[in-house]
Amino acid sequence: HRPSSLSSMADDNKDEHKDNNNDQYCLRDTHFKILHVSNHDQYSPTEQVLNEALQLTNKDYELQTLKDRSKLPDDLFDNFDTILLSVWSSIDVQKLGNLLANAVDQGKHVVILLFSNATSYTYPQGRFVTEKYNAITRVPTQSIKGTLGKKYQPNHPIMNGINELTVGTEARRAMGTIPEGEEESIDRIADWDNGNVLIAIRHNKPGLITEITCSFGTNGAIKDAKKLLNNALRLDRRKHPAINADVLRICPSKLWKLFAEDLGN
């Protein structure tokens, strides 16, 4: 019985570390700027929907939408904190992927919705793919009705207030999985009721990459969908002065020790 006992202890420790890792993150409550890259059609959340979602918390934000997808200047994302991606056609995918990777390297947060995370449509390529910035694999969409299923990290800030979610009448979903061998670099936050990934977050880069596998367009997700958009767009790393980012990511127990030492000084 000893091996099974040790295995159980290891699983318990893994779960404890997952819970502790949630202390790395928070939801922004101060001013920040968002750029939305979309097709401006029924497959993307409208500015009205995004504003309604963001105002569930407060109005201290700026939301802009990229008007011309034919031009992607090198400094496109420089003045933004969060980039929201729901574009599905008519964009330079190589340059888009390179610019997104650069933005993440600068500590910015990228949020990717359907249809920007499936091979059936346009998705960022270039460095974003070759240097592993994606949080789920890229495969074709499928049409599957669904509701919120297993919550792997129910206390994660992105799950704050998320009790019900339904895919909506737009039933197409990105069917990607967590890339093989990258489980330590990506948090699987929640699944659909059939076990497909719903929310995944890559956290081993300077910035975060959050992927949600459904649409938030006109016929997209319903129930707590706007609250999920709010949480996703406001998600940020919690700022801990004088604490190395690697410590935050890898060793939560050491984090508390360092806090105790700081308090003692």
N, C-alpha and C positions, 0 to 999 in steps of 0.2 A: 504493500500500500504506500510505501514511502515515495516512489516516483510520482504517483498521482497527487500526493499531498504537495510535493514540491512544485508540480505543474500548476496546481491550484493557487499556491502562493505566488508564483510568477504571474499568473493571470490577474490576481488581485493587485499586485504591484503595478502591472501595466495599466489597469483601470485607474488606480490612484494617481499615476503620473498623468494620464489623460485628463483627469479632473483638475489636477494642479496646473496643467498646461493652460487651462482656460484663464488663469490669472494673468497670462501674457497679453490678453486681448481686452479691448473695451469698445464701447460705441461712442463715437465722437459727439461731444456736446458743445463744441466751440466751432467757430466759423471754418468752413472748408469749401473747396471748389470741385465741381464734378463736370466732366465732359462726356457726353453720350454720343457714341458712334453708331448710327442706325440707318435703316432704309426709309425712315419716315412713313411707314405703312402699318397695316394691321398686325404685322408680326412683331412689332416692337412696342414697348410701353410708350405711350404718348407723354409729352411734357406735362400734361394735366395729371395723368396717373402718377408720374414720378413726383410731382409737387405734392399731390395728396399723400403719397407715401412718406415723403420726407417730413412733411408738416405734422405727422403723427407725433414727432418728438419736439422739434422747434423750427424756427424759420431762419436760423443762422447758417445759411449756405448759399452758394451760387450754382445754378444749373445752366449749362450751355449745351447746345446740340451742334455737332459738326454739320454744316450746311452743304458743303461741297466735298464729296468723297473722292473726286478726281484729283484733288490736290492734298498731299500729305507732307507739309513742311517738316523739316528735321526737328523744329522746336514745338511741334504740335501739342505735346503733353506737358511742356515745361511749367506752365502756370496753373496746373491742376493737381489736386491731391488724390482724386479717385477717377478712374476711367471706366465707364460702363460700356460694354460691347454687346450689341444685339444685331449688328449688320449681317446681311446674308448674301450680298452680291455687289458687283460693280465697285470694287476697291482693290488696290494693289496689295495683295495678301503678303507678299514678301516684305515690302516696306512696313506695312502695318505690324507684322510680327516683330521686325527689328526694333521699331519705335516702342512697342509695348515692352519688349525685353529691356530696353534702355530705361524706360520709366520705372519698371520694377527694380532695376539696379540702383535707381535713385531713391528707393524707399516708398514709391507710390503704390497704391492699391488698385488692382485690376479686377473688375467683376464681369464675368462672362455668362451671358444667358443664351438659351436657344435663340437663334439658329447659328450662333457663332462658334459652337463647339461640336459640330458634327460634319462628317465628310460629304453629306448630301448637299451642303451649301458652302458658302464662303467661310473660311476660318483663318485666323492669323497663322502665318507660316514663318519662314526665315528663322532667326535665332530663337523665336518663341518655341518652336518645335525642336530644332536641332540641339538646343542647349537645355531642353527639358524645363520649360516654364509652365506647361499645361498641367492641370490637376487631375484630369481624366484623359483616357485615350480617345483618339478620334476615329469614330466608326459612323456608319449611316444611321439616320433616325429611324424610329419605328412608331407607329400609331398604337398607343396602349393607354387605355384609361387607367387612372391611378389616384391614390390618396396617400397621405403621409404615412409612412411605415415606421420602421425601427429608428429610434434616435440613439446614435452611438454616444453623442455628447450632448445630453439634454440641457446641461448648464452652460454650454458655450454661448457667448453673447449673441451670436447670429440666430440662436434659437429662442431668444427672449420673446415671450408672448406668442410663440408658434405652437398652436395646439391642433389646428386643422388646416389641411391644404389639399386641394383637389386640382387635377391637371387642367380641367376646363374642357370646353368643346374642341379646342385646338389640342388634339390628343398626341401629336407628334412629340417625341422626347429624344434627347441625346442619350445614346445607349452606352457611352464610354464607361470604362472601369478604372479603378486605381491602377496606374502603371505598375507592372510587375517589379518587385524589389524596391519599390519606393514608399512603402507603407510608413517608414519613419519620417519621411519628408512631407507627407500629405495627410491631413486629418480628414477622415471620412466622418462627416457630421451626422448625416441622416440618409435614409433610403426611402424609396417608394414602397408601397405595400407588397410589391412582388419581388423585392430584394435588389432592384436596380438602384444605382447611386442617384441620390437627389441633390445633395450638397457636398462638395469636397473643397478643401482649402490647402493649397501648397504654401508652406511656411519656411522653407529652407533658403529663401532668397532675401535680400534686404527689404523688399516689399512683399505684400501678400497677393496671391492669385486665388480668387473665389470663383468656383464654377457651380452654376445651378442649371439643371438639365431640362427645364421646361420653359415655355413661352410666357411672357407677361404682357402680350399684346391684347388686342380687343377681345379675343376669345381664349385668352390664356388662363393661367392659374387663378383660382378664386379662394375664398375663405380668408385665411390669414396671409394672402399673397402680398398685399401692400405692406404689411408689417415686416414680412421677410425682405422685401426690397429695401425698406428703411434700414433694417439691421445690416444687410449686406453692404449698402452704400456707406454706412457710418462706421463699419468695422475698421479697427485700427489696432496697431500694437500699443500696449500700455507702456507709457514712458516711465522707466525706473532710473532715476539719476544714478550715475556712477556704477551701473550694473551692466556688464558685458552682455551683448545680445545673445551670444552663444550660450551663456549661462541660463538665460531666460528660456531658450529653446530646448536645451538638453538636460538640465539638471535643476528641476524646481526646488528640490530639497536644499541645494546649495544656495539658491536664491534667498530663502528664508534665513539661512545662517548669516549671509552677508548683510541682510537687513538688520538682524540682531546686533551684529558688530557695529553697524552704523549708528544704531540707537545707543549702544554702549559708549560710543565716542561723543 
